[in-house]
Amino acid sequence: MKDFYINLKKLPNDYKTNKDFRDKILETSLQRYIEKVELMPYQAELIKLQEHIEKYKKKMIILFDGRDASGKGGTIRRISRYMNEKHYRVVALGKPTHSQKTELHIKRYIEHFPHAGEIVLFDRSWYNRAMVEPIFGFCSQSQYHKFLKHVNSYEKTFIEDEKTILLKLYFSVSKEEQARRFERRKNDPLRQWKLSEVDLQALELWDEFTNKKYQMLVKTSTEFAPWYIIRSDDKHQARRQTLKLILNSVRYRNRNKKLNFKIDPKTVITAEKEIKIMKKDRKKYGKFMR
């Protein structure tokens, strides 16, 4: 169900007695409650996964990448809502400092890597260099190509000790849904802070982002660190399937056997399949569409 935003300036004068309006509020509230309840069993399983990570001194890194307004932040909040805050961190890095710009690009992310027994969720990751930075001129073409050339070897070193789990998630939102979410941010005083100059250019640069996405998937989805594409137009489904994907990535004890852990293949797409879909779109339409 689409988000329902109440614009106070547009409330009907008789909203207290307006049955259609009250029914809409009730319907929305009920739907949100149902969605919250549906996530809870999986959120409880995340606590068990956390205990496993802590007990066996493992380290888990989860990357949340994708276009602006693709649902990364909301998903992270649902994932971390009930987790033990002593053993997880959410990392959302801002612009690099002058000195950081002179260092290895990935270094400032490595500095936030998990300790033994910890999970770190990156709200955007070192893959900024594969999409946002080259599109907006925040890095040179040489730096962009150098990143794509070396990132796989970096990631291989991260997981060589078999104690580190790396999960790479790309949230894929349609152009129409992204525009709708931007419009909501623009009109909602509680969300206007989310709208940046970069966001406002995102729709105009849709094709550039899509081309960079394709190159990123082709060059950086590997057998040891594959990308998973999350179709995120339906926020609730994206959140639910992401929870399942994370839970399926680690074998932990006392898993709830009554829960359905099967991944919806329409929501979670492998990079290999996404690349095939994008190639098919390019052949049919003359350009990538997703």
Secondary structure, 3 states (H helix, E strand, C coil): CCCCCCCHHHCCCCCCCCHHHHHHHHHHHHHHHHHHHHHHHHHHHHHHHHHHHHHCCCEEEEEEEECCCCCHHHHHHHHHCCCCHHHEEEECCCCCCHHHHCCCCCHHHHCCCCCCCEEEEEECCHHHHHCHHHHHCCCCHHHHHHHHHHHHHHHHHHCCCCCEEEEEEEEECCHHHHHHHHHHHHHCCCCHHHCCHHHHHHCCCHHHHHHHHHHHHHHHCCCCCCEEEEECCCHHHHHHHHHHHHHHCCCCCCCCCCCCCCCCCCCEEEHHHHHHHHHHHHHHHCCCCC
